[in-house]
């Protein structure tokens, strides 16, 4: 079920990127907030309905999280960040470890992978602490909230960068 819903999420969000445009602010907003909404729904399901790890609610939670994860990977790919596969850390670690420019002072790809790994590791510890203190519903709530905060910062930065770039030959 998780692989199927992951694939459906990747297809839905990937085709949405093709229709709207992968680097358009509308796609970024829709993608990020739809993914966060799916995680918020999981939080509500796990916190208020059935806080156990088996049964229909647990399966629905897995399906919604897989759908959101498929969308997250489609977003990363549409932004040209295939090296930061947000579902599997191993790809980024292999790319980091085998980078021929690993020890160079200026290496944006290496730096991006280090920040990605540190953020993923920090998120794992925060999620584990939230889960241990209050259960899975709260851990999912923290996850979705952090996603919204980080995405808002990313979108603000993305908007600034795209406005300041001039296209050659446009006379402005």
C-alpha positions in Angstrom: 0.0 0.0 0.0 2.7 2.4 0.9 4.6 1.9 -2.4 1.4 2.3 -4.4 0.3 5.5 -2.7 3.9 6.9 -2.9 3.8 6.3 -6.6 0.4 8.0 -6.9 1.7 11.0 -4.9 4.8 11.2 -7.2 2.5 11.1 -10.3 0.0 13.6 -9.0 2.5 16.2 -7.8 4.9 15.5 -10.8 2.1 16.1 -13.3 1.0 19.1 -11.4 4.5 20.5 -11.8 4.2 19.8 -15.6 0.9 21.6 -15.8 1.6 24.6 -13.7 5.3 24.9 -14.2 7.9 23.3 -11.8 9.5 26.6 -10.7 6.4 28.7 -10.5 5.4 30.0 -7.1 1.9 28.6 -7.5 3.2 25.0 -7.9 5.5 25.4 -4.9 2.8 26.7 -2.7 0.2 24.1 -3.7 2.7 21.3 -3.4 4.1 22.2 0.0 0.8 23.0 1.6 -0.9 20.0 0.2 1.9 17.8 1.5 1.7 19.5 4.9 -2.1 19.1 4.9 -1.8 15.4 4.4 0.6 15.2 7.4 -1.8 17.4 9.5 -4.7 15.0 8.6 -2.5 12.1 9.8 -1.8 13.9 13.0 -5.6 14.4 13.6 -6.3 10.8 12.8 -3.6 9.5 15.1 -4.2 11.9 17.9 -8.0 12.1 18.1 -9.4 8.9 16.6 -7.3 5.9 17.2 -3.9 6.3 18.7 -2.9 2.7 18.1 -0.5 1.3 15.5 -2.8 -1.2 13.9 -6.1 -1.1 12.0 -7.7 1.0 9.4 -6.6 4.4 10.8 -3.0 3.2 10.9 -3.2 2.1 7.3 -4.8 5.4 6.3 -2.0 7.2 8.1 0.6 5.2 6.2 -1.2 5.8 2.9 -1.4 9.6 3.5 2.2 9.9 4.6 3.3 7.9 1.5 1.3 10.1 -0.7 2.9 13.2 0.8 6.4 11.6 0.5 5.8 10.9 -3.2 4.9 14.6 -3.6 8.0 15.7 -1.7 10.3 13.7 -4.0 8.5 15.1 -7.1 9.0 18.6 -5.7 12.7 18.0 -5.1 13.1 16.7 -8.7 11.1 19.4 -10.3 13.4 22.0 -8.6 16.4 20.2 -10.0 17.6 18.8 -6.6 17.7 15.1 -7.4 20.8 14.9 -5.2 18.6 15.7 -2.2 16.2 12.8 -2.4 14.2 13.6 0.7 12.9 10.1 1.2 16.2 8.2 1.2 19.2 9.5 3.0 21.4 6.9 1.6 21.6 8.5 -1.9 22.8 11.8 -0.5 25.3 10.0 1.8 26.7 8.1 -1.2 27.0 11.2 -3.3 28.6 13.0 -0.3 31.1 10.2 0.3 32.1 9.8 -3.3 32.3 13.5 -4.2 35.6 14.0 -6.0 35.6 17.6 -4.7 34.7 16.6 -1.1 37.7 18.4 0.5 37.7 21.5 -1.6 37.0 24.8 0.3 34.1 25.8 -2.0 31.8 23.0 -2.8 28.1 23.9 -2.8 26.9 20.4 -3.5 28.8 19.0 -0.5 27.6 21.8 1.7 24.0 21.3 0.6 24.2 17.6 1.4 25.7 18.2 4.8 22.9 20.6 5.7 20.4 18.2 4.4 21.8 15.3 6.5 22.0 17.5 9.6 18.4 18.7 9.1 17.2 15.1 8.6 19.1 13.9 11.7 17.8 16.8 13.8 14.3 16.1 12.6 14.6 12.5 13.5 15.6 13.4 17.1 12.8 16.0 17.4 10.3 13.6 16.0 11.4 10.8 18.4 11.3 13.2 21.3 7.8 14.4 20.4 6.6 10.8 19.9 8.1 9.7 23.2 6.7 12.6 25.1 3.2 12.7 23.6 2.6 10.0 21.0 2.5 9.7 17.3 -0.2 12.4 16.8 2.0 15.1 18.3 5.1 13.9 16.4 3.1 14.2 13.1 1.9 17.7 14.2 5.5 18.8 14.9 6.6 17.4 11.5 3.9 19.2 9.5 4.5 22.4 11.4 8.2 22.4 10.8 7.5 21.6 7.1 5.3 24.7 6.9 7.9 26.9 8.6 10.9 25.7 6.5 8.8 25.9 3.3 7.8 29.4 4.1 11.4 30.4 4.5 12.3 28.6 1.3 9.5 30.2 -0.7 10.5 33.7 0.6 14.1 33.1 -0.4 13.0 31.5 -3.8 10.8 34.6 -4.6 13.7 37.0 -3.8 16.1 35.0 -6.0 13.8 34.8 -9.0 12.9 38.5 -8.9 16.5 39.6 -8.9 17.7 37.4 -11.9 17.6 39.2 -15.2 17.2 37.4 -18.4 19.7 38.3 -21.1 18.3 40.5 -23.8 15.2 41.7 -22.1 16.4 45.3 -22.0 15.7 45.9 -18.3 
